[in-house]
Amino acid sequence: MGKARRKDRESSSVCSEEPKFYLEEAVLERKLPEVDLKILVDLPTGLDYNEWLASHTIAFFDHINLVYGTISEFCTMSGCPDMTGPQLRTYLWFDEKGKKTRVAAPQYIDYVMTFTQKTITDENIFPTKYANEFPNSFESIVRKILRLLFHVMAHLYHCHFREVVLLNLHAHLNCLFAHLILFNARFNLIDPHETEILSDLVTALKLLETDQEQPQQQQPQQETVQQPVPPEQNNAQ
């Protein structure tokens, strides 16, 4: 009996490009108005830039991990054999030897969450003790984390939004997406090539329609330092 239900879940989780359920008017609600989110992403006067990045990165991880956890039983190896997003985007993983690998969505997301959890709890990268400093490569690490977390959100919208709606979590997911998009618009942390696949949702939620925020003046860009962490993803065309 349990196996039969599992098969039903797997068959219901097949991803399709059209129609995009997340663009329907009935599910475009979110919990906080845009003006409140814009206030939330502004760097408070006197607060260290890296501290602000760290606190938001941890919050994004916690909330995205929580939402994915609620629908993870529907994201299976057979139902989601590839890590996909809208516009036929497929995300590939690089293993420790630099080999490009195609993995199922549950495995890819497990890699993302494991890597992020390990990174944000590393005192040498996300310091919590007084007088401990952020590494010079901190912003590049945050960029990688946010990019990978965006991939998870893209997969949620592309393949599992119906389950999210059935659990009445769509307003929370939309608010989380709006928060990430506005934070990125403020600090320019995720490449536009990554976010363009959900540009129609940005438009539908009216996130950047008027007075689009200009990215805050960034600290001098650091060269990307090779980190002893799981390697980068790639996008299949």
N, C-alpha and C positions, 0 to 999 in steps of 0.2 A: 504493500500500500504506500509506504514511504517512498519507494523507488518510483512508483507511478507519478506521484506528485512532483518528484524531482524532475522527471522527464518533461512534465508539463511546464515547469518553470523554465527549463532549458529551451524548449521550443518557443516560449513566449518572449524570449530575450534576444531573438534575432534582430540585428541592427538593420535599419533601412534608411535611405537618404531622404525619401519623401513619403508622406508629408512630414513636416517638422512640427511635431506636436507641441514643442516648447514655445512656438511662436503664436499659438492660438490665444486669442484675447482672454479667454476664460482662465488661463493659467499664468497670466503675466503679472500677477500680484506679487508684492514683496513687502516685508514687514516694516522697513524704514524708508521714509521719503528721501529722494536724492540729496536734498540740501543737508540733511543730517549726516549722510554718509560722507559728503564733501568736507564737512567739519571734522569728521572722525579721522580722515586721512591726512589732514594738515599737520605738519610737524610743529608741536608746541614750542613756544619761545623758551630757549634755555635748555631744551632736551637734546641729548646727543643723537646725531643722525643714525648711527649704528644701533643704538638702543631702540630707536623707533622702528627700524627695519626688523630687528630681532623680535620685538613684541608682536608685530603684525604677522611676521612669518610663522611664529609659533601658533598664533590664533588661527591663521588660515589652515595650517596643518591639522590642528585639533578639530576644527569644524568640518573640513572636507573629509577627514578620516571618519568622523562620526556619521556623516550623511552616507558615505560609501558603505559603512558597516551595516546600515539599515537595509541595504538592497543587495549586499554581497552574495546572498544565497541565490540570487537570480543571475549573477555574473559568473558563469561557469566556463570551464575549459572547452566544452562542446558548444555552448551557446554563444560564447565570445572567443573564438579561436585566434583572433587578432586583436591588438589594441588599436581601436579605431575611434575616429571622431568625425564630425561633419565634413562635407566636401571631399569625401573619399580619402581623408587623411588617415594614414597608418603610421603608428609610432613604433620604431625599432629600438632595441636595447643593444648597447655595446657591453660585452663581457669584460672581465678583468684583463684579458689579453688584447682588447681592442677589436675583437671580432664582432661584426654586426649580426644581431640575432633577432629573429622574428619569434615573439612569444605571445601566448594567449593573454588576454586582458587581465585575468585574475593574477597571473604571475607577474606581469608588468607592474600592476598596481601594488602588489606585495613588495616588489623591489623598491618602488617609489617610497612607500611608507616606511619600510625598514631603513632605507638610506636616510630619510628625513629624520626619523626618530633617533637614529644613531648620531646624526649630525647636531641636532638641537640640544642633545643631552651631553655633548662633548664640551667640557669646560674650556678647552683650548680654542674652541670655535665660537660657542655661545657662552661667554663668561657670565657667571652669576655672583662671584665673590668679589668683594671690594678690592680695587687696585688691579684686578686682572683686565687686560686690554683685549680688544677685538683684533684678530689677525688682519694683516694688510689685504688679504684676499677675501675678506668677509663679504663685501658687496657681490663679488662674482659667485660666491657660494649661495648667497640669497637668490641671485638671479637664477641659478640652476634649480634650486628648490621650488621657486615660484613657477618656473617653466614646467617642471614635472607635475606639480599640483594642478596646473592649468590643464595638462593632458588628462588628468583624472576627471576634472570637471567636464571637459569636452566629451569624454566617454560617457559620463552620466547623462548628459543632455542627449547625446546621439543614440544611446542604446537602452537607457534605463529610466527615461523621464516618466514614462507611464507608471512604473512602479513607485517612483518618487511622489507622483500625484496621488496614487492610491493610498499611500501612507500619509498624505496631507503634509508633505514636507516641501512642496514646490515653492511656497513663499519664502521659506528659509533658504532654499538653494538659490533662488533668484536674488535674494538679498546678499548672500555670500558672493555670488558672481558679480553683482554690482559693486560690492566693496572691493573685490580684487581688481576689477576694471578701473575704478576710480583711483585706487592706490597706485596702479600701474600708470595711469594717465598723469598722476602727480609726480612720480619719481622715475618713470621710464625704465622699468626693470625687465620687462618681457618684450622680446622682439615682435614687431607688428606682424611678421610672417606667422607667428604662433597664434596670435589673437584674432587674426582676420577670419578664421573659420567660424567664429561666432559673432561676426560683425552685425549680422542680421538681428541677433538677439540684443546686442547693444543698442541698435536702432529701435527695436520694438519696446525696450524698457526705457527709452529716451534718456540714456545715461549721459551722453556727451553732446546733446543737441545745442545748448546755449552756453556761452562763456566757458568753453572747454579749457580745463586747467592746463597751464603750461608746466612742463616738468621743472621741478625745483632744481636750482643750480647744484650740480652734483660735485662731490669731491673729485679730485683728479682721478681719472680712470686708471685702474690697476691692470697690469697685464694678467691674463688668466694664468693662474698657477696650477700646475698639475697636482691634483689632490689624490690622496690614497683612498678614493671612494669609488662606488660603482660608476662606470663610464657613462658618457653622454648618449642620448637617444638620437635617432635620425628620422627624417620624414620621407616616406616612400611617395613617389609621385604617382 
